[in-house]
Amino acid sequence: MRVAFMNQPLISCIVPVFNGERFLAEALNSIMAQTYKPLEVIVADDGSSDETASVARGYGAQVRYLWQPNQGPAAARNLGLSRAQGDFLAFLDADDLWHHEKLERQMARSRARPELDYCVTHVQNFRTPKDGATANGLENYYIGRPLPGYVTATLLARRSRFDRVGPFNPSLHHGDDTDWYLRAKERGAVMELLPDALVYRRIHDANLSQVQAAQSRDEYLHILKSALDRRRLR
């Protein structure tokens, strides 16, 4: 099988995590199950104090484990970026999952459209039984429908485009993905939204956006104001 993958571009899959032992193995297994190869898998540990390191190291040579003192999710993604060797970059939060054909379908679009800098997919939110609902317990709610996914977990980007846009803003703890997409648009990046829901976002009691909802809203307002200020200066 290795011969079939020899001429395929390498995708670096970066998993930022902080105290993520609860779900990390599921996230990593969804990367290992991807039909696209070859992959480089990097776990960027943002100062965890639980068994995150043991979970990541349990995958042996399949996973490169990096650690830094706690600085926030954007800084963890940047840590992974600094060590990534792939021609393409993808990101998966430690509590979310990928459809097994996520990367293959995105790479197919990149091959069909050489001008494409990055593409994203739709997102399907779900809950686990531990959180008091069945896996499809959100079907009667808006967030239970497949939604356009302008989050890092849906992104597949050419490394060359990422280098032009720059890394994630480490001062942001909630909207670093929104900030990156806005900067990419300002720099003329060519993008495409795939119609399929290829990322499964887990809704649970420790989601950062729920735990710090007020701070999250304030940060998004700051991001939008900064984008408007940049537009006025152009």
Salt bridges, closest charged atoms under 4 A:
GLU26 OE1 - ARG202 NH2 3.17
GLU40 OE2 - ARG64 NH2 2.75
ASP93 OD1 - ARG77 NH2 3.02
ASP95 OD2 - HIS204 NE2 2.66
GLU101 OE2 - HIS100 NE2 3.81
GLU101 OE1 - ARG105 NH2 2.98
GLU115 OE2 - ARG113 NE 2.89
ASP117 OD2 - ARG161 NH2 3.22
ASP117 OD1 - ARG164 NH2 3.47
ASP131 OD1 - ARG22 NH2 3.56
ASP163 OD1 - ARG159 NE 3.13
ASP176 OD2 - ARG77 NH1 2.61
ASP179 OD2 - ARG183 NE 2.91
GLU186 OE1 - ARG230 NE 2.85
GLU192 OE2 - ARG109 NE 2.84
GLU192 OE1 - ARG113 NH1 2.78
ASP196 OD2 - ARG105 NH1 3.20
ASP205 OD1 - ARG22 NH1 3.48
ASP205 OD1 - HIS204 ND1 3.90
ASP229 OD2 - LYS225 NZ 2.93
ASP229 OD1 - ARG232 NH1 2.89
